């Protein structure tokens, strides 16, 4: 279920850059295996975020240490 009280903007990694090979494409855009944020933290690709019938992202389905990267990609922090 999509939560109205959880703005999806809070769950995006801003300023992330690709790190590693491209493992596929979605909507013509590459899916990097890993990304690095502006602080140097690393994240690995774990899936694609779901949207409801109205097009809203289901941020309540994210697990601890998972973040969104445009376009609707989910990345998990690497320990």
For each residue, the residues with C-beta under 8 A, 3 or more apart:
1: 52 58 60
2: 52 54 56 57 58 59 60
3: 6 59 60
4:
5:
6: 3 10 11 59 60
7: 10
8: 11 12 56 57 59 68
9: 12
10: 6 7 59
11: 6 8 57 59 62 67 68
12: 8 9 67 68 69 70
13: 16 35 37 43 67 68 69 75
14: 37 38
15: 37 38
16: 13 35 36 37 38 43 69 75
17: 35 36
18: 22 30 32 34 35
19: 32 33 34 35 36 42
20: 32 33 34
21: 32 33
22: 18 25 30 31 32 33
23: 31 32 33 45
24: 30 31
25: 22 28 29 30 31
26: 29 31 48 71 72 73
27: 71
28: 25
29: 25 26 71
30: 18 22 24 25
31: 22 23 24 25 26 45 73
32: 18 19 20 21 22 23 35 45
33: 19 20 21 22 23 44 45
34: 18 19 20 42 43 44 45 75 78
35: 13 16 17 18 19 32 42 43 45 69 75
36: 16 17 19 40 41 42 43
37: 13 14 15 16 40 41 43
38: 14 15 16
39:
40: 36 37
41: 36 37 77 78
42: 19 34 35 36 77 78
43: 13 16 34 35 36 37 67 69 75 76 77 78
44: 33 34 75 76 78
45: 23 31 32 33 34 35 73 74 75
46: 66 74 75 76
47: 73 74
48: 26 72 73 74
49: 57 58 59 61 62 68 72 73 74
50: 57 58 61
51: 55 56 57 58 72
52: 1 2 55 56 58
53:
54: 2
55: 51 52
56: 2 8 51 52
57: 2 8 11 49 50 51 68 72
58: 1 2 49 50 51 52 61
59: 2 3 6 8 10 11 49 62 68
60: 1 2 3 6
61: 49 50 58
62: 11 49 59 66 67 68 74
63: 66 76
64:
65: 76 77
66: 46 62 63 74 75 76 77
67: 11 12 13 43 62 74 75 76 77
68: 8 11 12 13 49 57 59 62 72 73 74 75
69: 12 13 16 35 43 73 74 75
70: 12 73
71: 26 27 29
72: 26 48 49 51 57 68
73: 26 31 45 47 48 49 68 69 70
74: 45 46 47 48 49 62 66 67 68 69
75: 13 16 34 35 43 44 45 46 66 67 68 69
76: 43 44 46 63 65 66 67
77: 41 42 43 65 66 67
78: 34 41 42 43 44
79:
